[in-house]
Amino acid sequence: MGDMLIRNVSDAMKRDIAARADKNGRSLSDETKALLQKAMLSDKAEASPQRSALDAMREVLLPFSDEERDAFSRMMDEVEAERKKDFGRPLEDFE
C-alpha cells in the first residue's frame, strides 16, 4: 500500500477529524481514510443514475400478484419477439 501526505491542513480541520476519530475509535489516519472513501462513494452515487430501469420496473410491478407479473412478462416477451422481426427491415419512406 502507498502512503499519502496531505499538506496545509488547517488546525481546525485536523481537530475535527481527530475528534471524529476518537468518537469512532479509530486512528487519525484511519478516520481520514474513512472520510475520503465516504466522499468518493458519494461522488460516484451522484454521477450515476439513482436507480436502474430494472429497479424502476420492480417498483411498478411489486404491488401486482405473481400471476399478473407473469402475464406482463409474457406480454413483454411477445413485444420483444415482434421487435426482433422488424430488425434490419428498411425504413418506410416518410416523405
Backbone as XML, in Angstrom:
<?xml version="1.0"?>
<chain id="A" units="angstrom">
  <residue number="1" name="MET">
    <atom name="N" x="0.835" y="-1.184" z="0.000"/>
    <atom name="CA" x="0.000" y="0.000" z="0.000"/>
    <atom name="C" x="0.873" y="1.238" z="0.000"/>
  </residue>
  <residue number="2" name="GLY">
    <atom name="N" x="0.377" y="2.261" z="-0.642"/>
    <atom name="CA" x="1.123" y="3.503" z="-0.718"/>
    <atom name="C" x="0.785" y="4.438" z="0.425"/>
  </residue>
  <residue number="3" name="ASP">
    <atom name="N" x="1.639" y="5.423" z="0.580"/>
    <atom name="CA" x="1.428" y="6.455" z="1.591"/>
    <atom name="C" x="0.998" y="7.735" z="0.896"/>
  </residue>
  <residue number="4" name="MET">
    <atom name="N" x="0.318" y="8.596" z="1.657"/>
    <atom name="CA" x="-0.116" y="9.878" z="1.119"/>
    <atom name="C" x="0.132" y="10.937" z="2.184"/>
  </residue>
  <residue number="5" name="LEU">
    <atom name="N" x="0.691" y="12.034" z="1.768"/>
    <atom name="CA" x="0.928" y="13.153" z="2.666"/>
    <atom name="C" x="0.022" y="14.288" z="2.236"/>
  </residue>
  <residue number="6" name="ILE">
    <atom name="N" x="-0.770" y="14.788" z="3.147"/>
    <atom name="CA" x="-1.663" y="15.904" z="2.841"/>
    <atom name="C" x="-1.114" y="17.129" z="3.550"/>
  </residue>
  <residue number="7" name="ARG">
    <atom name="N" x="-0.759" y="18.114" z="2.765"/>
    <atom name="CA" x="-0.146" y="19.321" z="3.327"/>
    <atom name="C" x="-1.190" y="20.414" z="3.545"/>
  </residue>
  <residue number="8" name="ASN">
    <atom name="N" x="-0.821" y="21.352" z="4.405"/>
    <atom name="CA" x="-1.594" y="22.577" z="4.648"/>
    <atom name="C" x="-3.027" y="22.308" z="5.113"/>
  </residue>
  <residue number="9" name="VAL">
    <atom name="N" x="-3.177" y="21.317" z="5.989"/>
    <atom name="CA" x="-4.477" y="21.056" z="6.606"/>
    <atom name="C" x="-4.616" y="22.026" z="7.769"/>
  </residue>
  <residue number="10" name="SER">
    <atom name="N" x="-5.728" y="22.729" z="7.829"/>
    <atom name="CA" x="-5.899" y="23.706" z="8.905"/>
    <atom name="C" x="-5.965" y="22.983" z="10.253"/>
  </residue>
  <residue number="11" name="ASP">
    <atom name="N" x="-5.566" y="23.698" z="11.294"/>
    <atom name="CA" x="-5.616" y="23.116" z="12.640"/>
    <atom name="C" x="-7.044" y="22.745" z="13.020"/>
  </residue>
  <residue number="12" name="ALA">
    <atom name="N" x="-7.995" y="23.565" z="12.615"/>
    <atom name="CA" x="-9.395" y="23.286" z="12.939"/>
    <atom name="C" x="-9.866" y="21.990" z="12.275"/>
  </residue>
  <residue number="13" name="MET">
    <atom name="N" x="-9.501" y="21.788" z="11.007"/>
    <atom name="CA" x="-9.911" y="20.567" z="10.317"/>
    <atom name="C" x="-9.250" y="19.346" z="10.963"/>
  </residue>
  <residue number="14" name="LYS">
    <atom name="N" x="-7.970" y="19.478" z="11.305"/>
    <atom name="CA" x="-7.273" y="18.363" z="11.944"/>
    <atom name="C" x="-7.926" y="18.028" z="13.288"/>
  </residue>
  <residue number="15" name="ARG">
    <atom name="N" x="-8.316" y="19.066" z="14.045"/>
    <atom name="CA" x="-9.002" y="18.823" z="15.322"/>
    <atom name="C" x="-10.341" y="18.125" z="15.109"/>
  </residue>
  <residue number="16" name="ASP">
    <atom name="N" x="-11.090" y="18.570" z="14.083"/>
    <atom name="CA" x="-12.385" y="17.948" z="13.800"/>
    <atom name="C" x="-12.234" y="16.480" z="13.421"/>
  </residue>
  <residue number="17" name="ILE">
    <atom name="N" x="-11.245" y="16.193" z="12.584"/>
    <atom name="CA" x="-11.021" y="14.796" z="12.193"/>
    <atom name="C" x="-10.552" y="13.976" z="13.387"/>
  </residue>
  <residue number="18" name="ALA">
    <atom name="N" x="-9.691" y="14.562" z="14.210"/>
    <atom name="CA" x="-9.216" y="13.858" z="15.403"/>
    <atom name="C" x="-10.368" y="13.574" z="16.360"/>
  </residue>
  <residue number="19" name="ALA">
    <atom name="N" x="-11.302" y="14.525" z="16.497"/>
    <atom name="CA" x="-12.464" y="14.323" z="17.371"/>
    <atom name="C" x="-13.349" y="13.202" z="16.824"/>
  </residue>
  <residue number="20" name="ARG">
    <atom name="N" x="-13.554" y="13.182" z="15.510"/>
    <atom name="CA" x="-14.336" y="12.100" z="14.896"/>
    <atom name="C" x="-13.641" y="10.760" z="15.083"/>
  </residue>
  <residue number="21" name="ALA">
    <atom name="N" x="-12.324" y="10.766" z="14.926"/>
    <atom name="CA" x="-11.555" y="9.535" z="15.083"/>
    <atom name="C" x="-11.703" y="8.997" z="16.500"/>
  </residue>
  <residue number="22" name="ASP">
    <atom name="N" x="-11.608" y="9.888" z="17.466"/>
    <atom name="CA" x="-11.756" y="9.496" z="18.867"/>
    <atom name="C" x="-13.158" y="8.940" z="19.129"/>
  </residue>
  <residue number="23" name="LYS">
    <atom name="N" x="-14.150" y="9.614" z="18.600"/>
    <atom name="CA" x="-15.542" y="9.190" z="18.770"/>
    <atom name="C" x="-15.796" y="7.821" z="18.127"/>
  </residue>
  <residue number="24" name="ASN">
    <atom name="N" x="-15.161" y="7.580" z="16.976"/>
    <atom name="CA" x="-15.362" y="6.332" z="16.252"/>
    <atom name="C" x="-14.353" y="5.237" z="16.596"/>
  </residue>
  <residue number="25" name="GLY">
    <atom name="N" x="-13.453" y="5.545" z="17.531"/>
    <atom name="CA" x="-12.472" y="4.545" z="17.966"/>
    <atom name="C" x="-11.447" y="4.206" z="16.894"/>
  </residue>
  <residue number="26" name="ARG">
    <atom name="N" x="-11.092" y="5.194" z="16.088"/>
    <atom name="CA" x="-10.117" y="4.971" z="15.024"/>
    <atom name="C" x="-8.934" y="5.909" z="15.199"/>
  </residue>
  <residue number="27" name="SER">
    <atom name="N" x="-7.866" y="5.562" z="14.501"/>
    <atom name="CA" x="-6.718" y="6.460" z="14.479"/>
    <atom name="C" x="-7.039" y="7.639" z="13.559"/>
  </residue>
  <residue number="28" name="LEU">
    <atom name="N" x="-6.257" y="8.678" z="13.664"/>
    <atom name="CA" x="-6.435" y="9.838" z="12.797"/>
    <atom name="C" x="-6.317" y="9.422" z="11.328"/>
  </residue>
  <residue number="29" name="SER">
    <atom name="N" x="-5.354" y="8.573" z="11.043"/>
    <atom name="CA" x="-5.151" y="8.099" z="9.682"/>
    <atom name="C" x="-6.342" y="7.281" z="9.186"/>
  </residue>
  <residue number="30" name="ASP">
    <atom name="N" x="-6.823" y="6.352" z="10.009"/>
    <atom name="CA" x="-7.972" y="5.526" z="9.614"/>
    <atom name="C" x="-9.242" y="6.359" z="9.435"/>
  </residue>
  <residue number="31" name="GLU">
    <atom name="N" x="-9.428" y="7.351" z="10.291"/>
    <atom name="CA" x="-10.608" y="8.213" z="10.163"/>
    <atom name="C" x="-10.534" y="9.029" z="8.874"/>
  </residue>
  <residue number="32" name="THR">
    <atom name="N" x="-9.357" y="9.528" z="8.550"/>
    <atom name="CA" x="-9.174" y="10.292" z="7.325"/>
    <atom name="C" x="-9.447" y="9.423" z="6.107"/>
  </residue>
  <residue number="33" name="LYS">
    <atom name="N" x="-8.976" y="8.179" z="6.128"/>
    <atom name="CA" x="-9.243" y="7.256" z="5.017"/>
    <atom name="C" x="-10.739" y="6.980" z="4.898"/>
  </residue>
  <residue number="34" name="ALA">
    <atom name="N" x="-11.417" y="6.812" z="6.026"/>
    <atom name="CA" x="-12.860" y="6.565" z="6.002"/>
    <atom name="C" x="-13.601" y="7.765" z="5.417"/>
  </residue>
  <residue number="35" name="LEU">
    <atom name="N" x="-13.183" y="8.978" z="5.785"/>
    <atom name="CA" x="-13.814" y="10.183" z="5.248"/>
    <atom name="C" x="-13.573" y="10.311" z="3.741"/>
  </residue>
  <residue number="36" name="LEU">
    <atom name="N" x="-12.369" y="10.008" z="3.294"/>
    <atom name="CA" x="-12.072" y="10.061" z="1.865"/>
    <atom name="C" x="-12.899" y="9.033" z="1.096"/>
  </residue>
  <residue number="37" name="GLN">
    <atom name="N" x="-13.003" y="7.829" z="1.642"/>
    <atom name="CA" x="-13.779" y="6.792" z="0.974"/>
    <atom name="C" x="-15.256" y="7.177" z="0.892"/>
  </residue>
  <residue number="38" name="LYS">
    <atom name="N" x="-15.785" y="7.729" z="1.990"/>
    <atom name="CA" x="-17.185" y="8.167" z="2.005"/>
    <atom name="C" x="-17.421" y="9.251" z="0.957"/>
  </residue>
  <residue number="39" name="ALA">
    <atom name="N" x="-16.495" y="10.186" z="0.837"/>
    <atom name="CA" x="-16.629" y="11.259" z="-0.146"/>
    <atom name="C" x="-16.575" y="10.700" z="-1.567"/>
  </residue>
  <residue number="40" name="MET">
    <atom name="N" x="-15.700" y="9.730" z="-1.808"/>
    <atom name="CA" x="-15.593" y="9.136" z="-3.141"/>
    <atom name="C" x="-16.852" y="8.362" z="-3.497"/>
  </residue>
  <residue number="41" name="LEU">
    <atom name="N" x="-17.408" y="7.627" z="-2.553"/>
    <atom name="CA" x="-18.646" y="6.892" z="-2.808"/>
    <atom name="C" x="-19.801" y="7.844" z="-3.077"/>
  </residue>
  <residue number="42" name="SER">
    <atom name="N" x="-19.831" y="8.942" z="-2.355"/>
    <atom name="CA" x="-20.865" y="9.947" z="-2.565"/>
    <atom name="C" x="-20.773" y="10.549" z="-3.963"/>
  </residue>
  <residue number="43" name="ASP">
    <atom name="N" x="-19.557" y="10.825" z="-4.415"/>
    <atom name="CA" x="-19.360" y="11.356" z="-5.764"/>
    <atom name="C" x="-19.828" y="10.365" z="-6.821"/>
  </residue>
  <residue number="44" name="LYS">
    <atom name="N" x="-19.539" y="9.079" z="-6.608"/>
    <atom name="CA" x="-19.965" y="8.054" z="-7.564"/>
    <atom name="C" x="-21.485" y="7.967" z="-7.599"/>
  </residue>
  <residue number="45" name="ALA">
    <atom name="N" x="-22.110" y="8.048" z="-6.442"/>
    <atom name="CA" x="-23.572" y="7.954" z="-6.379"/>
    <atom name="C" x="-24.218" y="9.135" z="-7.097"/>
  </residue>
  <residue number="46" name="GLU">
    <atom name="N" x="-23.635" y="10.317" z="-6.975"/>
    <atom name="CA" x="-24.179" y="11.495" z="-7.649"/>
    <atom name="C" x="-23.964" y="11.419" z="-9.153"/>
  </residue>
  <residue number="47" name="ALA">
    <atom name="N" x="-22.869" y="10.800" z="-9.582"/>
    <atom name="CA" x="-22.549" y="10.732" z="-11.005"/>
    <atom name="C" x="-23.373" y="9.671" z="-11.725"/>
  </residue>
  <residue number="48" name="SER">
    <atom name="N" x="-23.776" y="8.633" z="-11.010"/>
    <atom name="CA" x="-24.533" y="7.561" z="-11.653"/>
    <atom name="C" x="-26.029" y="7.776" z="-11.436"/>
  </residue>
  <residue number="49" name="PRO">
    <atom name="N" x="-26.846" y="7.163" z="-12.297"/>
    <atom name="CA" x="-28.286" y="7.295" z="-12.106"/>
    <atom name="C" x="-28.703" y="6.780" z="-10.732"/>
  </residue>
  <residue number="50" name="GLN">
    <atom name="N" x="-29.745" y="7.367" z="-10.198"/>
    <atom name="CA" x="-30.189" y="6.984" z="-8.868"/>
    <atom name="C" x="-30.635" y="5.527" z="-8.813"/>
  </residue>
  <residue number="51" name="ARG">
    <atom name="N" x="-31.257" y="5.076" z="-9.872"/>
    <atom name="CA" x="-31.669" y="3.680" z="-9.912"/>
    <atom name="C" x="-31.754" y="3.242" z="-11.366"/>
  </residue>
  <residue number="52" name="SER">
    <atom name="N" x="-31.680" y="1.959" z="-11.545"/>
    <atom name="CA" x="-31.718" y="1.424" z="-12.903"/>
    <atom name="C" x="-33.157" y="1.307" z="-13.381"/>
  </residue>
  <residue number="53" name="ALA">
    <atom name="N" x="-33.296" y="1.077" z="-14.670"/>
    <atom name="CA" x="-34.630" y="0.867" z="-15.237"/>
    <atom name="C" x="-35.266" y="-0.383" z="-14.631"/>
  </residue>
  <residue number="54" name="LEU">
    <atom name="N" x="-34.445" y="-1.399" z="-14.390"/>
    <atom name="CA" x="-34.959" y="-2.625" z="-13.784"/>
    <atom name="C" x="-35.505" y="-2.349" z="-12.389"/>
  </residue>
  <residue number="55" name="ASP">
    <atom name="N" x="-34.789" y="-1.538" z="-11.615"/>
    <atom name="CA" x="-35.281" y="-1.174" z="-10.278"/>
    <atom name="C" x="-36.605" y="-0.426" z="-10.375"/>
  </residue>
  <residue number="56" name="ALA">
    <atom name="N" x="-36.724" y="0.465" z="-11.361"/>
    <atom name="CA" x="-37.968" y="1.212" z="-11.545"/>
    <atom name="C" x="-39.106" y="0.269" z="-11.915"/>
  </residue>
  <residue number="57" name="MET">
    <atom name="N" x="-38.840" y="-0.693" z="-12.789"/>
    <atom name="CA" x="-39.869" y="-1.662" z="-13.175"/>
    <atom name="C" x="-40.286" y="-2.529" z="-11.985"/>
  </residue>
  <residue number="58" name="ARG">
    <atom name="N" x="-39.320" y="-2.923" z="-11.182"/>
    <atom name="CA" x="-39.654" y="-3.723" z="-9.995"/>
    <atom name="C" x="-40.601" y="-2.955" z="-9.081"/>
  </residue>
  <residue number="59" name="GLU">
    <atom name="N" x="-40.323" y="-1.675" z="-8.902"/>
    <atom name="CA" x="-41.172" y="-0.847" z="-8.046"/>
    <atom name="C" x="-42.590" y="-0.761" z="-8.594"/>
  </residue>
  <residue number="60" name="VAL">
    <atom name="N" x="-42.707" y="-0.664" z="-9.912"/>
    <atom name="CA" x="-44.025" y="-0.572" z="-10.543"/>
    <atom name="C" x="-44.773" y="-1.893" z="-10.427"/>
  </residue>
  <residue number="61" name="LEU">
    <atom name="N" x="-44.054" y="-2.996" z="-10.615"/>
    <atom name="CA" x="-44.711" y="-4.300" z="-10.653"/>
    <atom name="C" x="-44.889" y="-4.949" z="-9.289"/>
  </residue>
  <residue number="62" name="LEU">
    <atom name="N" x="-44.219" y="-4.456" z="-8.281"/>
    <atom name="CA" x="-44.267" y="-5.081" z="-6.958"/>
    <atom name="C" x="-45.678" y="-5.240" z="-6.400"/>
  </residue>
  <residue number="63" name="PRO">
    <atom name="N" x="-46.572" y="-4.260" z="-6.561"/>
    <atom name="CA" x="-47.911" y="-4.420" z="-5.989"/>
    <atom name="C" x="-48.750" y="-5.510" z="-6.663"/>
  </residue>
  <residue number="64" name="PHE">
    <atom name="N" x="-48.337" y="-5.971" z="-7.838"/>
    <atom name="CA" x="-49.127" y="-6.958" z="-8.565"/>
    <atom name="C" x="-48.846" y="-8.376" z="-8.058"/>
  </residue>
  <residue number="65" name="SER">
    <atom name="N" x="-49.792" y="-9.258" z="-8.318"/>
    <atom name="CA" x="-49.631" y="-10.660" z="-7.921"/>
    <atom name="C" x="-48.631" y="-11.346" z="-8.847"/>
  </residue>
  <residue number="66" name="ASP">
    <atom name="N" x="-48.206" y="-12.547" z="-8.449"/>
    <atom name="CA" x="-47.286" y="-13.320" z="-9.283"/>
    <atom name="C" x="-47.896" y="-13.607" z="-10.652"/>
  </residue>
  <residue number="67" name="GLU">
    <atom name="N" x="-49.179" y="-13.927" z="-10.684"/>
    <atom name="CA" x="-49.849" y="-14.219" z="-11.957"/>
    <atom name="C" x="-49.855" y="-12.998" z="-12.866"/>
  </residue>
  <residue number="68" name="GLU">
    <atom name="N" x="-50.136" y="-11.829" z="-12.285"/>
    <atom name="CA" x="-50.151" y="-10.599" z="-13.082"/>
    <atom name="C" x="-48.751" y="-10.268" z="-13.602"/>
  </residue>
  <residue number="69" name="ARG">
    <atom name="N" x="-47.731" y="-10.480" z="-12.759"/>
    <atom name="CA" x="-46.360" y="-10.226" z="-13.197"/>
    <atom name="C" x="-45.961" y="-11.200" z="-14.304"/>
  </residue>
  <residue number="70" name="ASP">
    <atom name="N" x="-46.394" y="-12.465" z="-14.182"/>
    <atom name="CA" x="-46.098" y="-13.448" z="-15.228"/>
    <atom name="C" x="-46.765" y="-13.057" z="-16.541"/>
  </residue>
  <residue number="71" name="ALA">
    <atom name="N" x="-48.008" y="-12.583" z="-16.474"/>
    <atom name="CA" x="-48.712" y="-12.148" z="-17.675"/>
    <atom name="C" x="-47.979" y="-10.973" z="-18.317"/>
  </residue>
  <residue number="72" name="PHE">
    <atom name="N" x="-47.524" y="-10.043" z="-17.505"/>
    <atom name="CA" x="-46.777" y="-8.901" z="-18.024"/>
    <atom name="C" x="-45.484" y="-9.378" z="-18.687"/>
  </residue>
  <residue number="73" name="SER">
    <atom name="N" x="-44.816" y="-10.330" z="-18.052"/>
    <atom name="CA" x="-43.569" y="-10.862" z="-18.593"/>
    <atom name="C" x="-43.803" y="-11.518" z="-19.956"/>
  </residue>
  <residue number="74" name="ARG">
    <atom name="N" x="-44.874" y="-12.297" z="-20.062"/>
    <atom name="CA" x="-45.201" y="-12.931" z="-21.350"/>
    <atom name="C" x="-45.497" y="-11.867" z="-22.413"/>
  </residue>
  <residue number="75" name="MET">
    <atom name="N" x="-46.222" y="-10.831" z="-22.026"/>
    <atom name="CA" x="-46.548" y="-9.758" z="-22.956"/>
    <atom name="C" x="-45.261" y="-9.071" z="-23.438"/>
  </residue>
  <residue number="76" name="MET">
    <atom name="N" x="-44.335" y="-8.810" z="-22.536"/>
    <atom name="CA" x="-43.079" y="-8.166" z="-22.917"/>
    <atom name="C" x="-42.248" y="-9.077" z="-23.816"/>
  </residue>
  <residue number="77" name="ASP">
    <atom name="N" x="-42.302" y="-10.395" z="-23.578"/>
    <atom name="CA" x="-41.609" y="-11.336" z="-24.463"/>
    <atom name="C" x="-42.182" y="-11.271" z="-25.867"/>
  </residue>
  <residue number="78" name="GLU">
    <atom name="N" x="-43.512" y="-11.147" z="-25.977"/>
    <atom name="CA" x="-44.158" y="-11.033" z="-27.292"/>
    <atom name="C" x="-43.753" y="-9.738" z="-27.984"/>
  </residue>
  <residue number="79" name="VAL">
    <atom name="N" x="-43.706" y="-8.653" z="-27.233"/>
    <atom name="CA" x="-43.281" y="-7.366" z="-27.803"/>
    <atom name="C" x="-41.849" y="-7.476" z="-28.312"/>
  </residue>
  <residue number="80" name="GLU">
    <atom name="N" x="-40.991" y="-8.092" z="-27.529"/>
    <atom name="CA" x="-39.589" y="-8.248" z="-27.935"/>
    <atom name="C" x="-39.476" y="-9.122" z="-29.181"/>
  </residue>
  <residue number="81" name="ALA">
    <atom name="N" x="-40.261" y="-10.183" z="-29.260"/>
    <atom name="CA" x="-40.235" y="-11.053" z="-30.439"/>
    <atom name="C" x="-40.668" y="-10.284" z="-31.683"/>
  </residue>
  <residue number="82" name="GLU">
    <atom name="N" x="-41.704" y="-9.455" z="-31.561"/>
    <atom name="CA" x="-42.157" y="-8.636" z="-32.693"/>
    <atom name="C" x="-41.103" y="-7.615" z="-33.091"/>
  </residue>
  <residue number="83" name="ARG">
    <atom name="N" x="-40.449" y="-7.043" z="-32.098"/>
    <atom name="CA" x="-39.399" y="-6.063" z="-32.382"/>
    <atom name="C" x="-38.261" y="-6.708" z="-33.161"/>
  </residue>
  <residue number="84" name="LYS">
    <atom name="N" x="-37.910" y="-7.927" z="-32.777"/>
    <atom name="CA" x="-36.818" y="-8.617" z="-33.467"/>
    <atom name="C" x="-37.187" y="-8.958" z="-34.906"/>
  </residue>
  <residue number="85" name="LYS">
    <atom name="N" x="-38.462" y="-9.168" z="-35.176"/>
    <atom name="CA" x="-38.890" y="-9.441" z="-36.552"/>
    <atom name="C" x="-38.611" y="-8.240" z="-37.447"/>
  </residue>
  <residue number="86" name="ASP">
    <atom name="N" x="-38.737" y="-7.035" z="-36.894"/>
    <atom name="CA" x="-38.534" y="-5.804" z="-37.660"/>
    <atom name="C" x="-37.066" y="-5.423" z="-37.792"/>
  </residue>
  <residue number="87" name="PHE">
    <atom name="N" x="-36.204" y="-6.088" z="-37.086"/>
    <atom name="CA" x="-34.789" y="-5.723" z="-37.090"/>
    <atom name="C" x="-34.199" y="-5.925" z="-38.481"/>
  </residue>
  <residue number="88" name="GLY">
    <atom name="N" x="-33.580" y="-4.910" z="-39.001"/>
    <atom name="CA" x="-32.948" y="-4.994" z="-40.307"/>
    <atom name="C" x="-33.879" y="-4.670" z="-41.470"/>
  </residue>
  <residue number="89" name="ARG">
    <atom name="N" x="-35.157" y="-4.472" z="-41.200"/>
    <atom name="CA" x="-36.094" y="-4.129" z="-42.251"/>
    <atom name="C" x="-35.861" y="-2.674" z="-42.668"/>
  </residue>
  <residue number="90" name="PRO">
    <atom name="N" x="-35.926" y="-2.390" z="-43.956"/>
    <atom name="CA" x="-35.706" y="-0.995" z="-44.382"/>
    <atom name="C" x="-36.798" y="-0.082" z="-43.824"/>
  </residue>
  <residue number="91" name="LEU">
    <atom name="N" x="-36.412" y="1.140" z="-43.534"/>
    <atom name="CA" x="-37.351" y="2.116" z="-43.011"/>
    <atom name="C" x="-38.343" y="2.535" z="-44.081"/>
  </residue>
  <residue number="92" name="GLU">
    <atom name="N" x="-39.542" y="2.847" z="-43.644"/>
    <atom name="CA" x="-40.555" y="3.328" z="-44.567"/>
    <atom name="C" x="-40.198" y="4.742" z="-45.020"/>
  </residue>
  <residue number="93" name="ASP">
    <atom name="N" x="-40.673" y="5.103" z="-46.206"/>
    <atom name="CA" x="-40.442" y="6.448" z="-46.715"/>
    <atom name="C" x="-41.433" y="7.391" z="-46.033"/>
  </residue>
  <residue number="94" name="PHE">
    <atom name="N" x="-40.929" y="8.376" z="-45.314"/>
    <atom name="CA" x="-41.778" y="9.279" z="-44.553"/>
    <atom name="C" x="-42.131" y="10.565" z="-45.301"/>
  </residue>
  <residue number="95" name="GLU">
    <atom name="N" x="-41.710" y="10.700" z="-46.521"/>
    <atom name="CA" x="-41.978" y="11.935" z="-47.256"/>
    <atom name="C" x="-43.360" y="11.973" z="-47.818"/>
  </residue>
</chain>
